[in-house]
């Protein structure tokens, strides 16, 4: 399982306020006083009139104030900026605001700013003064804050004037000599109002990292307490000249909404938007490293929290790296038939203001194919005004590109230039290059219109493997395929399966049914065994007609007494909806043996927290997949876990051993071991697309339930798990993409993601038999080895098997949710095969 969410959250205390219970009641009125009194009289009328006149005067006064004087109300506006002084040399004393040297230079800077603002009348009028906040090397950079008292309505004009002035000073590549300072660069930006701290806790730290030493910064209270509300904390970080700083978070867990709590990292000593490298909130796992590198020897970290939220916080190490260190180097000459290259600090954030150039040369006569397995280069907009990758003279690449984005070059040489600007860094890219024959760009493969090459066997197989569907166009469908009216070919076994696979439903026309199947009135086929079982399996009730009981059309549950229930999730909700308790029978599922009462400090699950979780091992070897217990004899897992490969007969029951009640992999001797009697993969499982990725396993001997061995409830076929709902995934899978499995059972919370959105994110590979869940910002997901395990959904105090871990694009990548088998779709099949 990739990084976790569930475990580390501090459980906030009860939301009930300690209301003051000592309420004093007013004494009961004396009844007599309530008796009718005489009318108001003349004095009363006069008093009334006087009050009325006073109220009118007040209203008029307020109106006059609003329209006439209010424009004189002034707003405090703070700009923050830096100035590069070229005729001064940095001395250590400039780091100490108390030194005479610091004060002296600060005074000169203030004079300089005053004279600069005097050039714009809009500014000189409202200028209140400046404070120098720090100096750093280069020759000397002064960081300052300038304050203006701006009349209401003038804010935009002042903003414009500041921008104009800044532009004039920084774009004219000229040295400006005004007074004693010569300076050649000015940058200014308005201070984000969220950094004006109304905060109760306001802390400012300055730290200088010396060679090789690592300093640590952490949120207040970390790791013993959740961070404090209403805080503003900033760390001004410095290194020695000739170095850059590296900030590495080993823990990062904030509230998920960045407009409440956030950490910002600046490539500057002051909070200027122009140098904002990143704003972060939410959770980042240590296995998904969050590290930042500055472009010079300074960095600023700010941490802002609002009035609520109860999260652990963060801790980060700060080290300095010599600017010429090979760790920071990038670019160079690459040659040969293939190779790779990546952005600096990949897979963590690249530094700002960096340029790397790779000159690639392959043998003469060959052309070059560049592939980017990962590509995240700041925000993408059409012509990439910020960070970008420029390949020869093609249009630049930026933003997030799909995995394995490909660029072909019709030459044996190409230059690839990566350039980051001064703000908003990202995780960068990994790239590879290889050669191809100009006359044969896709040797032995099919070339898509978008230049991708796909295996010839993928052509006309019913799946969009190219990404632009060109592999599915102009298809002559062979006999094993359905010819859809819209020109696509789809595998024959999808015909009449009740799912519109063609897109135009032609695969569901004129459907007869196989032997052992019953044809519903809506042409769907369901197993004969489901006829008259009291459930609306056909969805139109036709499988329950003529059974001597009421047909439960459009209902969610058919009671044993024939009553039909329409409320959502009526089963095992503690209420006797049927009147004969048939909706409440067999409800010994989905309950944790005991609930964890303590604050969970890590990402490990508690013992007994997922008593339905099973670890499937290849006999005498190791964990391979997960599974869930649905009865004392049956497990549910993923069909892809039980597919033979050339080396291992995964489809054979004899290959496996199942561990139930296991917590730590190395404690398997204490767990309950079972062998398998049979494995039933779903007959429509598609190994190319992972459609219908579900399988059943029958144990050789039934198990006895205990504190750590329990069943999970199965959802009914009509259950829906709404988008945005939180679900829990668990398993011993890898804790990072490409990493090793976990020793202790892991858990994480993810959210259900809308199917249409997910289908777009996953390149059109999502079917109705799949459910997507994840955290789109990345960092939390299932991963290799979690397959077959449960996605558990809590409702009515019980856990239901909403999904089975199936597949994903890498693990925990941004905008790549995890894909789970949609269990409600298989409820009837499970019942048919297992009786559960
Ligand atoms: N297929 C993987 C397995 O065998 C599980 C993949 C889940 N991946 C994901 N990113 N959610 O373990």
Boltz pocket constraint, residues with backbone or C-beta under 6 A from the ligand:
constraints:
  - pocket:
      binder: B
      contacts: [[A, 624], [A, 733], [A, 781], [A, 782], [A, 783], [A, 784], [A, 785], [A, 786], [A, 787], [A, 788], [A, 805], [A, 806], [A, 807], [A, 808], [A, 809], [A, 810], [A, 811], [A, 812], [A, 816], [A, 817], [A, 818], [A, 819]]
      max_distance: 6.0
